[in-house]
């Protein structure tokens, strides 16, 4: 009769995952080591005692003490024991693009969009976009297309709806005169007596194309202006 061989079970010993120490725990470890330190050195068994007290490995305590000594005695000494975490210092280093200086050397017609500017700088558009989000570079402004500043927004907020409505009514009457004069500026600025119309409650919310302008557009076959209606948006 055959006897079954005893089954041997092999249990894999897994190393417990070490936790990341917080800034308070790191400072606590350092203070415990400094309290036991004698003339700049740790007595025998100090590292094991501190490791058991804080429930960390001996390597963790030893590494922290070594970094503390290097921060005050090393070539890049700062004079202060630094045991802060280095997790945020790992990974790929950020590439400095210097957009402010390099963009000034590129003609304006080659940097009107993110894609064209990135192509002129010979970098990926995604890298250009991330650098722009970090505050590098700035939006080009001009007298035709000025940048909307905080002062401009505050000045716009101070304007009343009635004032803005009157401005757009005047603008639309001027547009009508520009079309009648075929683009020239030798016309008189039209007046509507908006304040009187407002007091009487007859101020229009929209301006229709005048009969004179309608006849000019329909009769002039060489005109490039298409029939339209000039309306005022309700604000």
JOKA-V588893 format. One line per field, one symbol per residue. ss: DSSP state (@ for helix, = for strand, . for the rest). psi: psi as a letter, one per 20 degrees, with the letter a starting at -180 (. if undefined). A space follows every 50 residues. Layout:
BEGIN
ss=???
psi=???
END
This chain:
BEGIN
ss=......................@@@@@@@@@@@@@@==..==...@@@@@ @@@@...@@@@@@@@@@@@@@@@.............@@@.........@@ @@@....@@@...@@@@@@@@...@@@@@@@@@................@ @@@@@@@@..@@@@@@@@@@@@@@@@@@@@.............@@@@@@. ..........@@@@@@@@@................
psi=ppppqpppppppoppqppqpqrhhhghggghhghhiqoljqprpiggggh ghgjlrrhhggghghghghhhiirhlpiipookrqjhijrapqppphlhg hhhhipqhijkhrgghghhhilqqhhhggghhhijprrppqrhhmqporh hghhhhhiprhgghghghghhhhghghgghjlirklrppqqilhgghhhi kjpqiqpqpqhghghgghhnhiqipqprpoqppp.
END
